[in-house]
């Protein structure tokens, strides 16, 4: 297909009757926008009439921006206005499916998605349109018996076929790249599949510089410590087309955090948090607000602005309740832990509140509960209360067992590293220094073997940085220097590691 390069000013969306959303994080009146504005360049050719074609471009733009709540409402409206346009039903089904997000699609949404695609398959459509519809259908077929992971894999395989049959279709290429990111191995330290997807998206950006999928998915592709620099241009470009919604205004900060560009990260997350407050759900503040605030506060701490971080936490707490789901729980556990641990306020860390706020179903998230017990245990060990430290280890042992059931290869490994960190500092306090260093190296090796989840800007406090601290206290300045530099290789410009390098170099110079 010949791609016509032009910037498309999208139509104003009129408020209409709301559907009942069926995802964690998208309930009722979630982020209804009066004016969608300029979403970028999308030319998704269909066989529908001119008005429907214009709407399709808008809807596909929403999908590429991952504005799924808006896309769901938008396509729901337009499949009523253009009931014979098969691709409206395809778009509606795609709005219910969030490939890279950690939310959960409910059964009734699966029924709606499957029903929409059944309708689409009954309508007249082109060969290309049928391939798109067939690919989406792979996610919904036999949903009663197949897991989300299995259905996602089937969709990814089918999306690859769409791309192979339509290699010049920019949106087919973008969705294919997205599917490759979804299926990329989580334990590949080279991020090879991410790089291949990123290179493909780079070609799209040369053809259509302001295509929302090409820009947005590039940021996701290179959101890792090895490749983040490759996404700086995309992160900067997103400012020209990013709509005033939390996810779009937050996403570039993933790259800026990876590179330690704290002022950029702070600026974007202030915008994201403010946008989230504009679009609360029916009964609570949006989860996107807590997520943006976690990244924002992390940035403040890395600039040594502890007072700003504390003020931001107070601001966050003024907006309770926040949607009581996993990303919110993570932020609400991580933020207070970060503030005290990053500032080495060990006594305060040992007294962090448990299960706060109480409207969060903490027992559903043992890996998140573990953050608080980790901070309390580390704070207790560092401040000399070894009994309290050991008590927190015992709780972490239990949380580790629970987390192994739901996430044995990721979150359970991190909980294991957390308990090993506390055990190491208990050993160090007892004078068992060689054993302590061995234990802490084990914890650091585990943590470093797993890349950070997008829900977090970084480790609550890196185990490798704590190892460097211990080596420094033990008089091993060369070892400490190496450990601090290793931390910075993964998390550039971390304040405590930068200071650690300076301190150890000073001590080495005096030897």
LINNOR-V422346 format. One record per pair of residues at least 6 apart in sequence whose C-alpha atoms are under 7 Angstrom apart, sorted by the first residue. I is the first residue (numbers start at 1). J is the second residue. If there is no record, write none. Layout:
I|J  I|J
//
This chain:
1|168  1|169  5|208  6|41  7|40  7|41  8|38  8|40  8|41  9|37  9|38  10|36  10|37  10|38  10|39  10|58  11|36  12|34  12|35  12|36  13|34  13|35  13|36  14|34  15|34  18|28  18|73  19|28  19|73  20|27  20|28  21|27  21|28  22|105  22|106  22|109  23|103  23|104  23|105  23|106  24|103  24|104  24|325  25|287  25|323  26|69  27|281  28|281  28|282  29|281  29|282  30|69  30|279  30|280  30|281  31|279  31|280  32|70  32|279  38|241  39|61  39|212  39|241  39|242  39|243  40|210  40|211  40|212  40|241  41|210  41|211  41|212  42|57  42|61  42|211  43|57  44|56  44|57  44|171  46|53  47|125  48|85  52|82  59|71  59|74  59|75  59|91  61|212  62|68  62|71  63|71  63|95  64|212  64|213  65|212  65|213  65|216  65|248  68|95  71|95  72|92  72|95  72|96  75|88  75|91  75|92  76|92  78|88  79|88  79|89  84|123  86|120  86|123  86|124  86|125  87|120  87|129  89|116  89|117  89|120  90|116  90|117  90|120  90|133  93|113  93|116  93|117  94|136  96|109  96|113  99|182  100|182  110|140  113|140  114|137  114|140  117|133  117|137  131|162  132|162  135|155  135|158  135|159  136|155  138|151  138|154  138|155  139|151  139|152  139|154  139|155  156|179  159|176  160|176  162|172  163|172  163|173  163|176  166|172  167|173  170|204  174|201  174|213  174|214  177|197  178|217  180|193  180|197  181|194  181|197  181|221  184|193  184|194  187|450  194|221  194|222  195|221  197|221  198|218  198|221  198|222  201|214  201|218  204|214  205|211  205|214  215|234  215|238  218|231  218|234  219|231  219|234  219|235  219|252  219|255  222|228  222|230  222|231  223|254  223|255  224|258  225|258  225|490  228|255  228|258  228|259  231|255  232|255  235|252  242|248  242|249  244|275  245|272  245|275  245|276  246|272  246|273  246|275  246|276  246|288  247|272  247|288  249|268  249|269  249|271  249|272  250|268  250|269  250|272  250|292  253|264  253|265  253|268  256|262  256|264  256|265  257|265  257|457  258|491  258|492  259|492  260|491  260|492  260|493  260|494  262|299  265|296  265|299  266|296  266|299  269|292  269|293  269|295  269|296  270|296  272|292  273|289  273|292  273|293  276|286  276|288  276|289  277|285  277|289  280|286  284|321  284|322  284|323  285|319  285|320  285|321  285|322  285|323  286|322  286|323  287|322  287|323  287|327  287|328  290|328  290|331  291|327  291|328  291|331  294|331  294|335  295|457  297|309  297|312  300|306  300|308  300|309  301|309  301|342  302|494  302|495  303|495  309|339  322|328  324|359  324|360  324|361  326|365  327|455  329|360  329|368  330|368  333|368  333|371  333|372  334|371  334|460  337|349  337|372  337|375  337|460  338|460  340|346  340|348  340|349  341|349  341|461  342|461  346|379  346|380  346|382  346|383  347|379  347|380  347|383  349|375  349|376  349|379  350|375  350|376  350|377  350|379  350|380  351|376  352|372  352|376  354|372  355|362  362|369  366|399  366|402  366|403  367|399  367|403  367|411  367|415  370|396  370|399  370|415  373|392  373|396  374|418  374|419  376|392  377|388  377|389  377|392  377|393  377|422  378|389  378|422  380|386  380|388  380|389  381|389  381|422  381|425  381|426  382|425  386|426  393|419  393|422  396|419  400|412  400|415  400|416  403|411  403|412  404|412  413|446  414|447  417|443  417|446  417|447  420|439  420|440  420|443  421|440  421|443  421|463  424|436  424|437  424|439  424|440  425|436  427|433  427|435  427|436  428|436  440|467  441|467  443|463  444|463  444|464  447|463  452|458  464|483  464|487  465|483  465|484  465|487  465|497  467|483  468|480  468|483  468|484  469|480  471|477  471|479  471|480  472|480  477|504  477|508  480|504  481|501  481|504  484|497  484|500  484|501  487|497  488|494  488|497
//
